[in-house]
Amino acid sequence: MTDRRYVLAVAQMGPIARSDSRAAVVARQIELLREAHARGAAFVVFPELALTTFFPRWILGEDERQSFYETEMPNADTAPLFAEAARLGVGFYLGYAEIEAGHFFNTAIVVDRAGKIILKYRKVHLPGTAEPIPGRTLHHLEKRYFEPGNLGFPVARTDYGIAGALICNDRRWPEAYRMLSLQGAEVGFIGYNTPDDHTGDFDFDNLTSFHNQLSLQAGAYQNSMWLGAAAKCGNEEGSRMIGDSMIVAPSGQIAAQALTTGDEVITARIDLDMASLYRRTIFDFARHREPEQYHLITTRKGPVVEV
Amino acid sequence: MTDRRYVLAVAQMGPIARSDSRAAVVARQIELLREAHARGAAFVVFPELALTTFFPRWILGEDERQSFYETEMPNADTAPLFAEAARLGVGFYLGYAEIEAGHFFNTAIVVDRAGKIILKYRKVHLPGTAEPIPGRTLHHLEKRYFEPGNLGFPVARTDYGIAGALICNDRRWPEAYRMLSLQGAEVGFIGYNTPDDHTGDFDFDNLTSFHNQLSLQAGAYQNSMWLGAAAKCGNEEGSRMIGDSMIVAPSGQIAAQALTTGDEVITARIDLDMASLYRRTIFDFARHREPEQYHLITTRKGPVVEV
């Protein structure tokens, strides 16, 4: 039974140290969950890779690397979070590194108010490189440590609307939101870890926060969706990561945004029916889209110049 | 021979009356062209349907309706614009209503510095309705007066970079920009007519200018393209149309924007190579896009809920 109006919370998290235990991280999440619940929230969005430090910044030995993946969910470390959420009747989105049958994914789950996993998504758009770039001390090795997601872009009918999950870099790609909205998604949950200083020649523009906001606002507006986006942020092991967690309305307006780069809960009362104002008019896809004109989007990976 | 750096101009135009002659409109355009040239511009973007009033706002008798379409281009009325542009060595984008073999299109052309048409585009995303909505005096009947474009999303290698053309409502649809960038487009030219007051229940949000800006910034950023977007604006026959013409960089930053709702030239010095900073990193499509995951974008027109 979907509530058409409810309070959505985003639980931004400050840095997680390389040496932090899962138990310590989960204790922080339970605090954030309780605050969100006390402020009326029915659902809480946690960040990407929310149980560990952002380990793709390093070349790691095999033992340490393996230590960052979860082999099952929930597990002994995360069971207290699932239990407390179920006790409070609050659903949540949680990102973590996953290993399954020898395959590694950057994964997010959506958990309902009873503590049941109702959606699993594996990140499709992996940024960065597989090999370290010479001269840098901090890397972005997601292509080394994860495979592209193999679950498509699933949606689920939830107590919080028809919902989809995206992860971090997905939010820059209009194709990702479109896959959700073409399945009727009304709300999207997104966790991210976005450094502003580790890629050297990429961060020439000092616009990392602007690009985060622009991508979220455009994705919400162009797909008539609510979005809740949660950062892991602050100075994490020498990497400066942006905060700017936000809740964005189907109008593209920012309904709430984080003001710190630490643990912080933001909330907004969302009305899923706000989307219908757009979906009946400018973004009535069934009247206005022209899919036969979009063929290159699915037949071509990179640009090809033929003129 | 493409100049990698040049001055781009956008020639915003104030209202055109229902009774204005083409000759009077072209005289205004020539003035704007001369100003742009005097300010160093190599190329000028004029608006959508830049030769006439925005006639799809009315149910028209057949004779008057026919009077708004061009049967050839250039023609006696527009020849002075072509001649002056060639004399000055300035290229331009121009939108107009076109009839060809009994078919009606909302069309834009790109003309090179020698006065030759090197690209023609016919608007794919027609907004509004085919039938008037009862109770309104001003309508948006593009689906009545035009067919969806049948030329795809062409690009051309020009003196101004690999260029594509979009028209008005196209700018809200990420698929349109993507079709251009997948063909290597470095710059996109866009004309528009965007009322903020004529659709009643659509303009509930007072965000028309914000949505124009958001769509252009996201389109430029997510496709690493320069965009030049020209409004026809002001109070045209009782319809209030937004201005906000702008030149947007591949970073998503606004390099120049119009400050009035009348005839106004804006310019920016653009550097096509700025795009490569993005295309080598976060938007290196060949490394990061996952086309096999986007199948619904080309196989599904409207949303289908299967959960």
HADDOCK unambig.tbl for C-alpha pairs under 7 A between the chains (distance, minus, plus):
assign (segid A and resid 125 and name CA) (segid B and resid 288 and name CA) 6.15 0.50 0.50
assign (segid A and resid 125 and name CA) (segid B and resid 289 and name CA) 6.83 0.50 0.50
assign (segid A and resid 126 and name CA) (segid B and resid 288 and name CA) 6.77 0.50 0.50
assign (segid A and resid 127 and name CA) (segid B and resid 282 and name CA) 6.89 0.50 0.50
assign (segid A and resid 127 and name CA) (segid B and resid 288 and name CA) 6.75 0.50 0.50
assign (segid A and resid 152 and name CA) (segid B and resid 293 and name CA) 6.03 0.50 0.50
assign (segid A and resid 156 and name CA) (segid B and resid 307 and name CA) 6.00 0.50 0.50
assign (segid A and resid 157 and name CA) (segid B and resid 307 and name CA) 5.83 0.50 0.50
assign (segid A and resid 172 and name CA) (segid B and resid 222 and name CA) 6.75 0.50 0.50
assign (segid A and resid 173 and name CA) (segid B and resid 222 and name CA) 6.99 0.50 0.50
assign (segid A and resid 174 and name CA) (segid B and resid 174 and name CA) 6.36 0.50 0.50
assign (segid A and resid 175 and name CA) (segid B and resid 294 and name CA) 6.39 0.50 0.50
assign (segid A and resid 178 and name CA) (segid B and resid 297 and name CA) 6.93 0.50 0.50
assign (segid A and resid 179 and name CA) (segid B and resid 294 and name CA) 6.50 0.50 0.50
assign (segid A and resid 179 and name CA) (segid B and resid 296 and name CA) 6.35 0.50 0.50
assign (segid A and resid 179 and name CA) (segid B and resid 297 and name CA) 6.75 0.50 0.50
assign (segid A and resid 181 and name CA) (segid B and resid 303 and name CA) 6.49 0.50 0.50
assign (segid A and resid 182 and name CA) (segid B and resid 296 and name CA) 6.97 0.50 0.50
assign (segid A and resid 182 and name CA) (segid B and resid 302 and name CA) 6.30 0.50 0.50
assign (segid A and resid 182 and name CA) (segid B and resid 303 and name CA) 4.04 0.50 0.50
assign (segid A and resid 182 and name CA) (segid B and resid 304 and name CA) 6.24 0.50 0.50
assign (segid A and resid 183 and name CA) (segid B and resid 303 and name CA) 5.22 0.50 0.50
assign (segid A and resid 183 and name CA) (segid B and resid 304 and name CA) 5.10 0.50 0.50
assign (segid A and resid 183 and name CA) (segid B and resid 305 and name CA) 5.12 0.50 0.50
assign (segid A and resid 184 and name CA) (segid B and resid 303 and name CA) 5.24 0.50 0.50
assign (segid A and resid 184 and name CA) (segid B and resid 304 and name CA) 6.05 0.50 0.50
assign (segid A and resid 184 and name CA) (segid B and resid 305 and name CA) 5.25 0.50 0.50
assign (segid A and resid 202 and name CA) (segid B and resid 281 and name CA) 6.53 0.50 0.50
assign (segid A and resid 214 and name CA) (segid B and resid 218 and name CA) 6.31 0.50 0.50
assign (segid A and resid 215 and name CA) (segid B and resid 218 and name CA) 6.57 0.50 0.50
assign (segid A and resid 218 and name CA) (segid B and resid 214 and name CA) 6.30 0.50 0.50
assign (segid A and resid 218 and name CA) (segid B and resid 215 and name CA) 6.57 0.50 0.50
assign (segid A and resid 218 and name CA) (segid B and resid 218 and name CA) 6.25 0.50 0.50
assign (segid A and resid 222 and name CA) (segid B and resid 172 and name CA) 6.74 0.50 0.50
assign (segid A and resid 281 and name CA) (segid B and resid 202 and name CA) 6.51 0.50 0.50
assign (segid A and resid 282 and name CA) (segid B and resid 127 and name CA) 6.89 0.50 0.50
assign (segid A and resid 285 and name CA) (segid B and resid 301 and name CA) 6.28 0.50 0.50
assign (segid A and resid 285 and name CA) (segid B and resid 302 and name CA) 4.65 0.50 0.50
assign (segid A and resid 286 and name CA) (segid B and resid 301 and name CA) 5.42 0.50 0.50
assign (segid A and resid 286 and name CA) (segid B and resid 302 and name CA) 3.94 0.50 0.50
assign (segid A and resid 288 and name CA) (segid B and resid 125 and name CA) 6.14 0.50 0.50
assign (segid A and resid 288 and name CA) (segid B and resid 126 and name CA) 6.76 0.50 0.50
assign (segid A and resid 288 and name CA) (segid B and resid 127 and name CA) 6.74 0.50 0.50
assign (segid A and resid 289 and name CA) (segid B and resid 125 and name CA) 6.81 0.50 0.50
assign (segid A and resid 289 and name CA) (segid B and resid 301 and name CA) 5.88 0.50 0.50
assign (segid A and resid 290 and name CA) (segid B and resid 301 and name CA) 6.78 0.50 0.50
assign (segid A and resid 291 and name CA) (segid B and resid 297 and name CA) 6.58 0.50 0.50
assign (segid A and resid 291 and name CA) (segid B and resid 298 and name CA) 4.70 0.50 0.50
assign (segid A and resid 291 and name CA) (segid B and resid 299 and name CA) 6.67 0.50 0.50
assign (segid A and resid 291 and name CA) (segid B and resid 300 and name CA) 6.85 0.50 0.50
assign (segid A and resid 291 and name CA) (segid B and resid 301 and name CA) 5.89 0.50 0.50
assign (segid A and resid 292 and name CA) (segid B and resid 298 and name CA) 6.31 0.50 0.50
assign (segid A and resid 293 and name CA) (segid B and resid 152 and name CA) 6.02 0.50 0.50
assign (segid A and resid 294 and name CA) (segid B and resid 175 and name CA) 6.40 0.50 0.50
assign (segid A and resid 294 and name CA) (segid B and resid 179 and name CA) 6.51 0.50 0.50
assign (segid A and resid 294 and name CA) (segid B and resid 298 and name CA) 6.01 0.50 0.50
assign (segid A and resid 295 and name CA) (segid B and resid 298 and name CA) 6.17 0.50 0.50
assign (segid A and resid 296 and name CA) (segid B and resid 179 and name CA) 6.34 0.50 0.50
assign (segid A and resid 296 and name CA) (segid B and resid 182 and name CA) 6.96 0.50 0.50
assign (segid A and resid 297 and name CA) (segid B and resid 178 and name CA) 6.95 0.50 0.50
assign (segid A and resid 297 and name CA) (segid B and resid 179 and name CA) 6.75 0.50 0.50
assign (segid A and resid 297 and name CA) (segid B and resid 291 and name CA) 6.60 0.50 0.50
assign (segid A and resid 298 and name CA) (segid B and resid 291 and name CA) 4.71 0.50 0.50
assign (segid A and resid 298 and name CA) (segid B and resid 292 and name CA) 6.31 0.50 0.50
assign (segid A and resid 298 and name CA) (segid B and resid 294 and name CA) 6.02 0.50 0.50
assign (segid A and resid 298 and name CA) (segid B and resid 295 and name CA) 6.16 0.50 0.50
assign (segid A and resid 299 and name CA) (segid B and resid 291 and name CA) 6.67 0.50 0.50
assign (segid A and resid 300 and name CA) (segid B and resid 291 and name CA) 6.85 0.50 0.50
assign (segid A and resid 301 and name CA) (segid B and resid 285 and name CA) 6.28 0.50 0.50
assign (segid A and resid 301 and name CA) (segid B and resid 286 and name CA) 5.43 0.50 0.50
assign (segid A and resid 301 and name CA) (segid B and resid 289 and name CA) 5.89 0.50 0.50
assign (segid A and resid 301 and name CA) (segid B and resid 290 and name CA) 6.80 0.50 0.50
assign (segid A and resid 301 and name CA) (segid B and resid 291 and name CA) 5.88 0.50 0.50
assign (segid A and resid 302 and name CA) (segid B and resid 182 and name CA) 6.29 0.50 0.50
assign (segid A and resid 302 and name CA) (segid B and resid 285 and name CA) 4.64 0.50 0.50
assign (segid A and resid 302 and name CA) (segid B and resid 286 and name CA) 3.97 0.50 0.50
assign (segid A and resid 303 and name CA) (segid B and resid 181 and name CA) 6.49 0.50 0.50
assign (segid A and resid 303 and name CA) (segid B and resid 182 and name CA) 4.04 0.50 0.50
assign (segid A and resid 303 and name CA) (segid B and resid 183 and name CA) 5.21 0.50 0.50
assign (segid A and resid 303 and name CA) (segid B and resid 184 and name CA) 5.23 0.50 0.50
assign (segid A and resid 304 and name CA) (segid B and resid 182 and name CA) 6.23 0.50 0.50
assign (segid A and resid 304 and name CA) (segid B and resid 183 and name CA) 5.08 0.50 0.50
assign (segid A and resid 304 and name CA) (segid B and resid 184 and name CA) 6.03 0.50 0.50
assign (segid A and resid 305 and name CA) (segid B and resid 183 and name CA) 5.12 0.50 0.50
assign (segid A and resid 305 and name CA) (segid B and resid 184 and name CA) 5.26 0.50 0.50
assign (segid A and resid 307 and name CA) (segid B and resid 156 and name CA) 6.00 0.50 0.50
assign (segid A and resid 307 and name CA) (segid B and resid 157 and name CA) 5.83 0.50 0.50
